[in-house]
Amino acid sequence: MSQPAHKIRIGNLSVTIWRNHSERGPWYSVIPTRSYRQGDDAWRETESLGFDDLLTMSKLLDLAHTWIMHQQKADAKARKDAGPTAK
């Protein structure tokens, strides 16, 4: 399985940013998750959020948005620097 491009965490909340590829170039998707403990056993993750999670998750999504914007600029620069590709 491939690795995420980036992960940002605050407490038990996180966003995982995935870099995807298409014929038009790279694009990014984000998965928000909340970690919780199942009894005394292993940690689990869910995409379900509670009321108290919403403001923190909005901050994480804002940080993810900023990271993706910078990455898209770097991707565009790399394509420009590479020059035209032969088809």
N, C-alpha and C positions, 0 to 999 in steps of 0.2 A: 504494500500500500504506500502511496506517496505521502510525503510530509507536507504539513500546512506551510504556507508562505510566511505566516506570522500568527502569533497568538498574544492576546492582551488579557490580563486578569486583574480584577479587583476583588479581593476577598474570595467568596465562593462563586462569583460570576465571571464569565469569560466570553470572549468572542474569538473564534478561529477563522482566519482568513485563508481562503484557498485560491491558488492561482490556476486558472483554467486556460486551455489553448483552443483556438479555432483558426480557421483559414484567414480571418480578419485580424488575428493577433491575440495577445493575452487578454483575459478578463478575469475579474475577481468576484468571489462570492463569500458571504459571511454567515457563520452559524453561531447564534447566541446560545449559551448554555449556563445552567446553574448546577453546581456540584452539591451533593448531599450524601449523608451517610445512612446506609440501610442498616438500622439497628447498630450493633457493634462490629459489623462486618465491613466489607469493602465499600469504597466510595463509588457512587453512581453519578451519572449526568442526565439532566433532562432539559428540554427546551421550554418547559413550562415555567413561567415566572409568576411570582406573587406581587401584590401591591407594593410591598417594601423594596422590591427589586427594581422597580421601573426606572427611577431616577438614576441609579447607578448604571443600569444597562444602557440608558440613553447616553451617559458619558462614555461608556465603552464603545458604543456605536459611533459616536462623534470621533473618538480616537481612531477607530477603524477607518472611518471615512477619510480622515486626514492622512493616515498611512497609505491608503489606496491611491489618493490623489498624488502623493509624492512618488509612489511606485509607478503610476501611469506616466508621469512626466519622465521618469528614468527610462521606462520602456520605450517611449517615443524618441527620446534622445538616442538610445541604443540603436533603434531602427534607422534613424537619420544618419548616425555615424557609420552604420554598416553600408549605407548606400543602396542603390537599386539592386534587386536580386534578379538573376537570370531565370527565366521560366522555360 
